[in-house]
Amino acid sequence: MILKTIRTVTVAVLAMVGVSASAQDLLASQAPIDKKMRAIDSVALQRQIQKEMMEYPGFALYPNWVNDRVHVYGNVAMPDSFTIDLKGFCMPTEHRKITSKYGPRRRRMHKGVDVKVYIGDTIRSAFDGKVRVVNYERRGYGKYVVIRHDNGLETIYGHLSKQLVGENQIVKAGEPIGLGGNTGRSTGSHLHFETRFLGQDIDPTKMFDFPNQDIVADTYTYYKPGSRKGSKGSAGSEIRYYRVRKGDTLSKIAARQGVSVSRICQLNGITRRTILRIGQVLRFS
């Protein structure tokens, strides 16, 4: 009886081996489907995707994850526009003095801002994210850290005296990531701070207000260069915002941002007599 059973199983196995791949596909397609199991698989897949998105900030935006250098995106396809959520931020340093602005400097582009800090001062992550690069450049950033954030931004912290995080580490907004320093191409202790979207540099002061230790608005919309509202185009084509603080008046805001009170009123549908609320967001360009 046992021998007969073994013979039957052997024949069945050989028969399956002899079935072509296309026939196996046909058999599989005719097999009954366990709907409950399919639902379980679907839930498991969704959970896995959510887990990967949490561990890999910018999951749907960035083409790769490379740990060896800052500039790795080449000719990546840029969206026409993308709104970056700035809520849940932390200022990278408590210091307020900008010693060098974003823009052309000594025949080359300064792609961030320099904030005066002292050696050993705590430098913090601006948003939740994942550390992509922890590296050293003798003639550049010195000791630096690059973090990719859940909101699509990448931030760079340069000239550190010490890095406190490792590559692929998950960090929270406000978590210490390094100490202020004077390493690399630097003539005095300071923090070189950059904000980038898919490798494209953005003036950090369009998002971070260092003197007031706050963000400029709850969101910032990036426009692809050359698009109708390209963020690298003329100043008049860029949409910029300001969040009202204690003691602000329309005239103070206008003077600070270099626009007229009439222009602010026109862009926001208000009048000179409108009472401003703390936290109110005004468009000024």
N, C-alpha and C positions, 0 to 999 in steps of 0.2 A: 504493500500500500504506500509506504514511504517512497520507494523507488518510483512508483507511478506518479506520485505528486511532484517529485523532483524533475522527472522527465517532462511533465506538463509545464512546469515553470520555466524550464530550460527552453522548450519550444516557443513559449510566449516571448521570452527575452530575445531569442534569435529573430523572431518575427518582427519585433519592434526595431531591432538593429537594422533589419533589411528594409524598413520603411523609409522612403525618401524624405528629404527635408520638407518639400512642399506638401507631402502627404501628412507629415506630422503637424504642419501648420493647419491643415484642413481638419484633422482630428481635434486639435486644440480649439479651433473655432466652433466646433460642434459640441464641445464639452459644456456641461451645465455651469453657469456662473453663480458663484455664491455672492449675492448682493451685499450681505452683511460684511463679508470679508473685504469686498471691494470698497465699501464705505470706510472700514477700518484702515485700509491701505491709504485711502485718500486723506484721512485725518492725519495719519502718520507722515505723509508727504508734506502736508501743509505745515505741520509742526517742524519738520526738518528744514523747510524753506524759511520759516520764521526764525529758527535757530541760526541759520546761516546769515540771514539779514542782520541779526543782532551782533554776530561775531564779525561780520564783514560790512562795515558802514559804507554807504554808497553802492550797495549791492547791484542796483539796477542802473547805475550811472557809469561806474568806472570799469575799464576794460581789463584791468589786471591788478595784481597785488605784488609789488616789487619792493624789496627791503634795502637795496644797495644805493639808491640815489633819489634825489628830489624830482628831477625832470624825466619822466618816463612815459608820457602820454602821446608824444608825436602828433600825428594828424588825426587824433580822435574826433569823432563826429560830435559837434557841439549842438545842443538844443538851441532853438531860436531864443528861448527865454527860460529862466528857471528861478523860482522864488525860494529863497533861503530863509528858513525859520531861525531867528536869532534869540528866541526865548530860551530860558534855561542856561544862559550864558554865565561865565565868570570872567572878570577882567584878569588877564594873564599876570599882571603885576599891580600892586597898590600905588606905584609911582605914577605921576601924572604928567611929567615933563617930556615932551617929544623933542629930541635933539636933532633929528634929521627926518624930513618929510619924505613921503612917497613921490617919485618922479625922477626926471633926468638929474644926474649929479656927476660932475666931472667927466663928461662925455660918455657916460654909461647910465643905464637905467637902475635906479634904486627901487627895488620891487616890494619894499615894505616900509615900515617906520622904525626908527630907533627911539627907544624909550630909556631915559636915564635910570639905571639901577646900579646897585653896588655889589661887589663880589660877595657871594653868599646869600643874596636876597632870594626868597622863594619865588619860583616861576610856576604858574599853574596852567592846567589845561583849560582852554576857553569854553569847550563844550564836551559832552559825552563823546567818546569815540574809541578808536583803536590805534595804537602806535605803529606807524608804518616804517619809519626810519629812525635809527639811533646811530649817528656816525660822526666823523671828524674830518674837516677840511682845513688844512693848514693855511691856505691862501684864500679861504672863503668864509663859510659860516662858523669855522672853528668847531667846537663841540655843539651839535645841534640835534633837535628832535622834530620829526614830522608826524602829525596826527591827522588821520582821516576821521571826519565826524559824521554822525548820523544825518545831519542836515545837508550833506553834500559838499561842505567846505573841507579843505585841508589847511591846517595852520602850521607855520614853521617858526621855531624858536631857536635863534642863533646866538653864538658867542658865549655859551654857557661855560661855567667853571666845572660843573658836574652834571651828568645826566642821572636821573633817579628812576627811570623806567627802562624797560626792555622792549625790543621789537615784538610785535604781535600781542602786546599787553592791552587789555581793556582798561580804559580810564574813565573817570567821571569828571564832569565839569567842576573845577576848583581843586582837583587832586594835584598835589605837587609833582612836577615832572622834571624839574631841574633847578639849578642854582645859578643866579646871575654871575657873569664873568667877563673876561676880556680876551677870549681865545680867538684864533684865526685872524682874519684881516680886520683888525680892530685897533683903534688908537686910544681907547678908554672904556671902562666898564659900562656896558649898556645891553639892553635886550633888542635884538633885531627880530621884528615880528612881521610875518607875512600871512596874508589870507589869499587862498587860491581856489579856483573852481575848475576842475578838469585840467589843471596845469596852468590856467590863465590867471595871472596876478590881478588882484583887485586892491585898490587903495583901502587899507584897513580903517582909515578914519571915516569912510562911508558907512561903516558898521559900528565901530567902537569909538566912543567919546572918552578919551583918556583923561582930559581935565576934569570931567564930571563923573568919571568912573561908572559909565553906563553905556548901553547900546543906543544908537541913534534912533532906531525904530524897531518894532517887533519883527519885521521882515525886511529883506533886501532882495530886489529882483535884478538878476543878471541878464543882460541882453547880449546876444552874440554879436561880435564886431561885424559891421556891414548890414545888420538887420535894420528894420525901420527905426527901432529905438536902441540901436547898438550902444552898449555901455562904454565902448571905447571911442565913440563918435564925438560930435561937438557937445559942449556943455549944455546947450539948449535942448538936446534930444534925450538927455538922461533924466529919469524920474528919481528925485531924491526927497527924503522925508526928514522931519525933525520931531522929536517927542518933547512936549512941553514939560518944563520943570518949575519948581517953586521960584517965584520972583520974575518969571519970564513975562514979557509984553511983546506985542506984535513988532514994535519998533526995535526992541532989543534983538529979537530973533532975526528980523530983516537985516539989521546991521551986521550981525554975526555971520549970516549966510551970504551976504553980499547981494541981496535982492531988495526990491521995494516992498513996502507994506501993501500997496495996491496989487502987486503981483501975487503975494501970498493970499490975499483976500479973494482974488479972481480964481486961483487954483483950488481953493477950498470951499468956495461958495459961502464966505462969511463977510462981515463988514468990520470996519475999524472999531465998532462998539461991541463986537462979540466978546463975551467973557471967556477967557481961555481956562481950560481945566487941566490940572496936573495929570500928566500921562496921555493927554490928547496928542494924536499924531497929525502933523501938518505937512502937506506937500509944499515944497518951496522951489521946485524946478521941474 
